[in-house]
Amino acid sequence: MFPGGYSEVLQSRDRDEFRGELVRFARQLGFETVAAVTVIDHALGQSEFLVVDNTPDDYVEPFADPSFFRRDPVTQHCKRQSVPIVWDQATYVASGTGELWEQQAQFGYHAGIAMALHLPEGRHFMFGVDRDRALPDDRVELQRLVADLQLFAVHAHEAALRLLLPQAQLQELPALTPRELEALRWTMDGKTAWELGAILGISERTAVLHVNNAMHKLGSINKHQAVLKALRLGLIN
C-alpha cells in the first residue's frame, strides 16, 4: 500500500517536519521547489489558504500576490481540474501570460508539474513541484514523475489536514458498517475487488459497492485515499 518513501509524510509531527518531507520528496524527483496549498472554502465566497512551501526568500512577496494567481495559467488549471498539468514557458505563452513566466524564471521556476484534489465540504489541496531546467523529453519518465506526484499528494493531503486544520474543523467520525471497514482493511493489504469478494464470501460487485460506500462516507476521491483517511481517523489499523 505504501511504496518506499510515501508513508513518511504521514508520520510528520508538526509543520516543520511536514515541510521537510515535502522538500525531500521534491528533490528525490529532481525538483528544487515545492508548494502544498490547503484551501478551505467558507461562507460568502471567502477561502482560507494554508501554504507550506520552500519558496526562495526573494520571491515570497511576488509568490503571495493574489493578482499573480488570478492570471497564472497553472493555478487556474488546478482550480478547475484534478488532472495534473505539466507546464513550461510554452504554457504561459499560450495563455498570453509570457511575462509571468519571465518574472518567475528569475527565481528558478522554469518548468514543473502541478495538480489538485477537489474534495467534499469545500476543501481543496493543490500540490506542485518546480525546477530551473526543462522536464524530461522521455514520455515514460515524465509519466512516472506525474504518477509519483499524484500518489504522494494523496498522502500529503492527509498529513496537511491533521497538522494544519484546527481540530474543530476536522469532520466527525463517519459511521462505516463492519463490512465497509472490513473491505477497507483488505484493500489496505492490496486485495482487488475480486479477491475481496472471495475472502468475504460475497460477489465482486458487492465488494465494489462496500468500497465505494466507504469512499463516499469518508469524502474520498479513490480507495487509496479512503484507506489513508480511515487510518488517520483510527477506524482501521
C-alpha atoms as a printed R data frame, in Angstrom:
    type eleno elety resid chain resno       x       y       z
1   ATOM     1    CA   MET     A     1   0.000   0.000   0.000
2   ATOM     2    CA   PHE     A     2   2.822   2.416   0.834
3   ATOM     3    CA   PRO     A     3   5.601   2.418  -1.777
4   ATOM     4    CA   GLY     A     4   9.004   3.386  -0.449
5   ATOM     5    CA   GLY     A     5   9.115   6.886   0.966
6   ATOM     6    CA   TYR     A     6   5.473   7.875   0.581
7   ATOM     7    CA   SER     A     7   4.341   6.952   4.076
8   ATOM     8    CA   GLU     A     8   6.919   9.122   5.869
9   ATOM     9    CA   VAL     A     9   4.932  12.290   5.223
10  ATOM    10    CA   LEU     A    10   2.010  10.769   7.131
11  ATOM    11    CA   GLN     A    11   4.216  10.487  10.208
12  ATOM    12    CA   SER     A    12   5.071  14.200  10.290
13  ATOM    13    CA   ARG     A    13   4.630  15.532  13.822
14  ATOM    14    CA   ASP     A    14   4.457  19.252  13.051
15  ATOM    15    CA   ARG     A    15   4.522  21.796  10.245
16  ATOM    16    CA   ASP     A    16   8.332  21.850  10.036
17  ATOM    17    CA   GLU     A    17   8.573  18.082   9.655
18  ATOM    18    CA   PHE     A    18   5.812  18.180   7.068
19  ATOM    19    CA   ARG     A    19   7.687  20.830   5.094
20  ATOM    20    CA   GLY     A    20  10.874  18.765   5.337
21  ATOM    21    CA   GLU     A    21   9.123  15.722   3.873
22  ATOM    22    CA   LEU     A    22   7.727  17.797   1.009
23  ATOM    23    CA   VAL     A    23  11.179  19.145   0.170
24  ATOM    24    CA   ARG     A    24  12.748  15.685   0.447
25  ATOM    25    CA   PHE     A    25  10.186  14.227  -1.938
26  ATOM    26    CA   ALA     A    26  10.597  17.046  -4.461
27  ATOM    27    CA   ARG     A    27  14.380  16.762  -4.510
28  ATOM    28    CA   GLN     A    28  14.257  12.997  -4.901
29  ATOM    29    CA   LEU     A    29  12.236  13.592  -8.076
30  ATOM    30    CA   GLY     A    30  14.690  16.215  -9.312
31  ATOM    31    CA   PHE     A    31  12.839  19.417  -8.361
32  ATOM    32    CA   GLU     A    32  14.158  22.286  -6.244
33  ATOM    33    CA   THR     A    33  10.952  23.918  -5.042
34  ATOM    34    CA   VAL     A    34   7.627  22.595  -3.820
35  ATOM    35    CA   ALA     A    35   4.334  24.083  -2.652
36  ATOM    36    CA   ALA     A    36   1.363  22.480  -0.903
37  ATOM    37    CA   VAL     A    37  -1.738  24.635  -0.526
38  ATOM    38    CA   THR     A    38  -4.748  23.542   1.502
39  ATOM    39    CA   VAL     A    39  -7.810  25.629   0.601
40  ATOM    40    CA   ILE     A    40 -10.905  25.808   2.799
41  ATOM    41    CA   ASP     A    41 -13.961  27.468   1.269
42  ATOM    42    CA   HIS     A    42 -16.009  29.452   3.773
43  ATOM    43    CA   ALA     A    43 -19.320  31.258   3.523
44  ATOM    44    CA   LEU     A    44 -19.824  34.345   1.347
45  ATOM    45    CA   GLY     A    45 -17.291  33.156  -1.206
46  ATOM    46    CA   GLN     A    46 -14.297  33.551   1.102
47  ATOM    47    CA   SER     A    47 -11.500  30.988   1.138
48  ATOM    48    CA   GLU     A    48  -8.718  30.269   3.602
49  ATOM    49    CA   PHE     A    49  -5.286  29.318   2.221
50  ATOM    50    CA   LEU     A    50  -2.817  27.288   4.278
51  ATOM    51    CA   VAL     A    51   0.524  27.197   2.467
52  ATOM    52    CA   VAL     A    52   3.597  25.082   3.147
53  ATOM    53    CA   ASP     A    53   6.476  25.600   0.715
54  ATOM    54    CA   ASN     A    54  10.150  26.389   0.251
55  ATOM    55    CA   THR     A    55   9.737  29.412  -1.990
56  ATOM    56    CA   PRO     A    56  13.010  31.406  -2.283
57  ATOM    57    CA   ASP     A    57  13.070  34.376   0.089
58  ATOM    58    CA   ASP     A    58  13.380  36.895  -2.748
59  ATOM    59    CA   TYR     A    59  10.258  35.503  -4.393
60  ATOM    60    CA   VAL     A    60   7.988  35.225  -1.341
61  ATOM    61    CA   GLU     A    61   6.240  38.575  -1.885
62  ATOM    62    CA   PRO     A    62   5.523  38.130  -5.627
63  ATOM    63    CA   PHE     A    63   4.528  34.498  -4.983
64  ATOM    64    CA   ALA     A    64   1.878  35.629  -2.476
65  ATOM    65    CA   ASP     A    65   0.397  38.305  -4.746
66  ATOM    66    CA   PRO     A    66  -3.284  37.416  -5.431
67  ATOM    67    CA   SER     A    67  -3.208  39.228  -8.786
68  ATOM    68    CA   PHE     A    68  -0.483  36.861  -9.964
69  ATOM    69    CA   PHE     A    69  -2.558  33.781  -9.241
70  ATOM    70    CA   ARG     A    70  -5.647  35.213 -10.905
71  ATOM    71    CA   ARG     A    71  -3.679  35.262 -14.174
72  ATOM    72    CA   ASP     A    72  -1.356  32.294 -13.624
73  ATOM    73    CA   PRO     A    73  -2.429  29.512 -16.047
74  ATOM    74    CA   VAL     A    74  -1.139  26.726 -13.797
75  ATOM    75    CA   THR     A    75  -3.144  27.941 -10.804
76  ATOM    76    CA   GLN     A    76  -6.238  28.455 -12.941
77  ATOM    77    CA   HIS     A    77  -5.941  24.921 -14.315
78  ATOM    78    CA   CYS     A    78  -5.693  23.487 -10.807
79  ATOM    79    CA   LYS     A    79  -8.721  25.499  -9.648
80  ATOM    80    CA   ARG     A    80 -10.889  23.876 -12.300
81  ATOM    81    CA   GLN     A    81  -9.476  20.401 -12.804
82  ATOM    82    CA   SER     A    82  -7.990  17.430 -10.966
83  ATOM    83    CA   VAL     A    83  -5.921  16.291 -13.957
84  ATOM    84    CA   PRO     A    84  -2.222  17.141 -13.394
85  ATOM    85    CA   ILE     A    85  -0.678  19.830 -15.566
86  ATOM    86    CA   VAL     A    86   2.858  19.590 -16.914
87  ATOM    87    CA   TRP     A    87   3.976  23.150 -17.600
88  ATOM    88    CA   ASP     A    88   6.835  25.175 -19.011
89  ATOM    89    CA   GLN     A    89   7.324  28.506 -20.784
90  ATOM    90    CA   ALA     A    90   5.050  27.430 -23.640
91  ATOM    91    CA   THR     A    91   2.143  27.058 -21.174
92  ATOM    92    CA   TYR     A    92   2.388  30.734 -20.239
93  ATOM    93    CA   VAL     A    93   2.967  31.981 -23.776
94  ATOM    94    CA   ALA     A    94  -0.095  30.058 -24.999
95  ATOM    95    CA   SER     A    95  -2.268  31.747 -22.346
96  ATOM    96    CA   GLY     A    96  -0.927  35.218 -23.136
97  ATOM    97    CA   THR     A    97   0.957  35.495 -19.829
98  ATOM    98    CA   GLY     A    98   4.521  35.035 -21.021
99  ATOM    99    CA   GLU     A    99   5.672  37.922 -18.838
100 ATOM   100    CA   LEU     A   100   4.620  35.960 -15.731
101 ATOM   101    CA   TRP     A   101   6.947  33.141 -16.737
102 ATOM   102    CA   GLU     A   102   9.768  35.648 -17.314
103 ATOM   103    CA   GLN     A   103   9.190  37.005 -13.809
104 ATOM   104    CA   GLN     A   104   9.219  33.650 -12.032
105 ATOM   105    CA   ALA     A   105  12.020  32.170 -14.144
106 ATOM   106    CA   GLN     A   106  14.433  34.586 -12.448
107 ATOM   107    CA   PHE     A   107  13.837  32.601  -9.237
108 ATOM   108    CA   GLY     A   108  14.182  29.119 -10.724
109 ATOM   109    CA   TYR     A   109  10.598  28.447 -11.829
110 ATOM   110    CA   HIS     A   110  11.213  27.273 -15.399
111 ATOM   111    CA   ALA     A   111   9.088  24.113 -15.544
112 ATOM   112    CA   GLY     A   112   7.112  21.857 -13.262
113 ATOM   113    CA   ILE     A   113   4.149  19.632 -12.531
114 ATOM   114    CA   ALA     A   114   1.078  20.603 -10.506
115 ATOM   115    CA   MET     A   115  -2.228  19.038  -9.552
116 ATOM   116    CA   ALA     A   116  -5.200  19.500  -7.254
117 ATOM   117    CA   LEU     A   117  -7.533  17.343  -5.186
118 ATOM   118    CA   HIS     A   118 -11.057  18.773  -5.024
119 ATOM   119    CA   LEU     A   119 -12.864  17.251  -2.071
120 ATOM   120    CA   PRO     A   120 -16.289  17.481  -0.408
121 ATOM   121    CA   GLU     A   121 -17.172  20.213   2.082
122 ATOM   122    CA   GLY     A   122 -15.327  22.908   0.139
123 ATOM   123    CA   ARG     A   123 -11.834  21.567   0.669
124 ATOM   124    CA   HIS     A   124  -9.090  21.560  -1.923
125 ATOM   125    CA   PHE     A   125  -5.432  20.567  -1.943
126 ATOM   126    CA   MET     A   126  -3.051  21.933  -4.575
127 ATOM   127    CA   PHE     A   127   0.413  20.460  -4.866
128 ATOM   128    CA   GLY     A   128   3.229  21.279  -7.249
129 ATOM   129    CA   VAL     A   129   6.951  20.860  -7.817
130 ATOM   130    CA   ASP     A   130   9.171  23.156  -9.896
131 ATOM   131    CA   ARG     A   131  12.717  23.378 -11.204
132 ATOM   132    CA   ASP     A   132  15.126  25.617 -13.119
133 ATOM   133    CA   ARG     A   133  15.502  23.409 -16.195
134 ATOM   134    CA   ALA     A   134  13.370  21.590 -18.733
135 ATOM   135    CA   LEU     A   135  11.422  18.459 -17.877
136 ATOM   136    CA   PRO     A   136  12.481  15.072 -19.320
137 ATOM   137    CA   ASP     A   137  11.790  14.513 -23.008
138 ATOM   138    CA   ASP     A   138  11.176  10.812 -22.432
139 ATOM   139    CA   ARG     A   139   7.406  10.260 -22.196
140 ATOM   140    CA   VAL     A   140   7.712   7.206 -19.929
141 ATOM   141    CA   GLU     A   141   9.909   9.043 -17.438
142 ATOM   142    CA   LEU     A   142   7.554  12.026 -17.430
143 ATOM   143    CA   GLN     A   143   4.546   9.768 -16.827
144 ATOM   144    CA   ARG     A   144   6.386   8.215 -13.882
145 ATOM   145    CA   LEU     A   145   7.018  11.647 -12.381
146 ATOM   146    CA   VAL     A   146   3.342  12.550 -12.716
147 ATOM   147    CA   ALA     A   147   2.255   9.245 -11.145
148 ATOM   148    CA   ASP     A   148   4.679   9.745  -8.240
149 ATOM   149    CA   LEU     A   149   3.312  13.247  -7.707
150 ATOM   150    CA   GLN     A   150  -0.301  12.048  -7.657
151 ATOM   151    CA   LEU     A   151   0.382   9.277  -5.160
152 ATOM   152    CA   PHE     A   152   2.415  11.498  -2.860
153 ATOM   153    CA   ALA     A   153  -0.230  14.236  -2.989
154 ATOM   154    CA   VAL     A   154  -2.858  11.889  -1.547
155 ATOM   155    CA   HIS     A   155  -0.578  11.137   1.413
156 ATOM   156    CA   ALA     A   156   0.476  14.779   1.837
157 ATOM   157    CA   HIS     A   157  -3.146  15.927   1.862
158 ATOM   158    CA   GLU     A   158  -3.956  13.662   4.792
159 ATOM   159    CA   ALA     A   159  -0.980  14.994   6.746
160 ATOM   160    CA   ALA     A   160  -1.910  18.599   5.917
161 ATOM   161    CA   LEU     A   161  -5.439  18.147   7.271
162 ATOM   162    CA   ARG     A   162  -4.139  16.675  10.505
163 ATOM   163    CA   LEU     A   163  -1.413  19.255  11.074
164 ATOM   164    CA   LEU     A   164  -2.818  22.487   9.690
165 ATOM   165    CA   LEU     A   165  -6.536  22.478  10.437
166 ATOM   166    CA   PRO     A   166  -7.897  23.178  13.906
167 ATOM   167    CA   GLN     A   167  -9.369  20.028  15.407
168 ATOM   168    CA   ALA     A   168 -12.828  21.593  15.389
169 ATOM   169    CA   GLN     A   169 -12.737  21.812  11.602
170 ATOM   170    CA   LEU     A   170 -11.981  18.137  11.092
171 ATOM   171    CA   GLN     A   171 -15.012  16.113  10.117
172 ATOM   172    CA   GLU     A   172 -16.749  13.909  12.665
173 ATOM   173    CA   LEU     A   173 -16.070  10.193  12.519
174 ATOM   174    CA   PRO     A   174 -18.204   8.726   9.737
175 ATOM   175    CA   ALA     A   175 -20.407   5.738  10.540
176 ATOM   176    CA   LEU     A   176 -18.959   2.920   8.444
177 ATOM   177    CA   THR     A   177 -20.565  -0.512   8.613
178 ATOM   178    CA   PRO     A   178 -18.497  -3.532   9.716
179 ATOM   179    CA   ARG     A   179 -18.491  -4.781   6.106
180 ATOM   180    CA   GLU     A   180 -17.223  -1.422   4.812
181 ATOM   181    CA   LEU     A   181 -14.439  -1.371   7.400
182 ATOM   182    CA   GLU     A   182 -13.507  -4.936   6.558
183 ATOM   183    CA   ALA     A   183 -13.418  -4.040   2.870
184 ATOM   184    CA   LEU     A   184 -11.041  -1.162   3.617
185 ATOM   185    CA   ARG     A   185  -8.754  -3.369   5.713
186 ATOM   186    CA   TRP     A   186  -8.370  -5.871   2.872
187 ATOM   187    CA   THR     A   187  -7.968  -3.038   0.358
188 ATOM   188    CA   MET     A   188  -5.116  -1.739   2.514
189 ATOM   189    CA   ASP     A   189  -3.471  -5.140   2.054
190 ATOM   190    CA   GLY     A   190  -3.674  -4.716  -1.708
191 ATOM   191    CA   LYS     A   191  -6.579  -7.040  -2.406
192 ATOM   192    CA   THR     A   192  -8.594  -6.494  -5.583
193 ATOM   193    CA   ALA     A   193 -12.392  -6.412  -5.615
194 ATOM   194    CA   TRP     A   194 -12.441  -9.974  -6.928
195 ATOM   195    CA   GLU     A   195 -10.126 -11.172  -4.136
196 ATOM   196    CA   LEU     A   196 -12.123  -9.202  -1.582
197 ATOM   197    CA   GLY     A   197 -15.314 -10.908  -2.706
198 ATOM   198    CA   ALA     A   198 -13.723 -14.333  -2.411
199 ATOM   199    CA   ILE     A   199 -12.408 -13.590   1.093
200 ATOM   200    CA   LEU     A   200 -15.706 -12.200   2.384
201 ATOM   201    CA   GLY     A   201 -17.897 -14.691   0.550
202 ATOM   202    CA   ILE     A   202 -19.686 -12.029  -1.471
203 ATOM   203    CA   SER     A   203 -19.846 -11.122  -5.153
204 ATOM   204    CA   GLU     A   204 -17.255  -8.875  -6.742
205 ATOM   205    CA   ARG     A   205 -20.000  -6.327  -7.413
206 ATOM   206    CA   THR     A   206 -20.994  -6.259  -3.737
207 ATOM   207    CA   ALA     A   207 -17.347  -5.878  -2.737
208 ATOM   208    CA   VAL     A   208 -17.038  -2.858  -5.027
209 ATOM   209    CA   LEU     A   209 -20.233  -1.438  -3.508
210 ATOM   210    CA   HIS     A   210 -18.817  -1.702   0.030
211 ATOM   211    CA   VAL     A   211 -15.589   0.067  -1.002
212 ATOM   212    CA   ASN     A   212 -17.491   2.778  -2.872
213 ATOM   213    CA   ASN     A   213 -19.793   3.362   0.106
214 ATOM   214    CA   ALA     A   214 -16.773   3.726   2.366
215 ATOM   215    CA   MET     A   215 -15.191   6.196  -0.067
216 ATOM   216    CA   HIS     A   216 -18.368   8.275  -0.124
217 ATOM   217    CA   LYS     A   217 -18.730   8.356   3.662
218 ATOM   218    CA   LEU     A   218 -15.078   9.341   4.059
219 ATOM   219    CA   GLY     A   219 -15.309  12.050   1.395
220 ATOM   220    CA   SER     A   220 -12.503  10.456  -0.629
221 ATOM   221    CA   ILE     A   221 -11.827  10.515  -4.346
222 ATOM   222    CA   ASN     A   222 -10.431   6.971  -4.574
223 ATOM   223    CA   LYS     A   223  -9.998   3.831  -2.485
224 ATOM   224    CA   HIS     A   224  -6.389   4.643  -1.581
225 ATOM   225    CA   GLN     A   225  -7.350   7.966  -0.038
226 ATOM   226    CA   ALA     A   226 -10.235   6.257   1.768
227 ATOM   227    CA   VAL     A   227  -7.790   3.817   3.371
228 ATOM   228    CA   LEU     A   228  -5.458   6.650   4.406
229 ATOM   229    CA   LYS     A   229  -8.304   8.647   5.923
230 ATOM   230    CA   ALA     A   230  -9.633   5.608   7.783
231 ATOM   231    CA   LEU     A   231  -6.141   5.030   9.187
232 ATOM   232    CA   ARG     A   232  -5.818   8.667  10.257
233 ATOM   233    CA   LEU     A   233  -9.197   8.608  11.963
234 ATOM   234    CA   GLY     A   234  -8.361   5.361  13.748
235 ATOM   235    CA   LEU     A   235 -11.188   3.437  12.051
236 ATOM   236    CA   ILE     A   236  -8.756   0.724  10.886
237 ATOM   237    CA   ASN     A   237  -5.226  -0.175  11.876
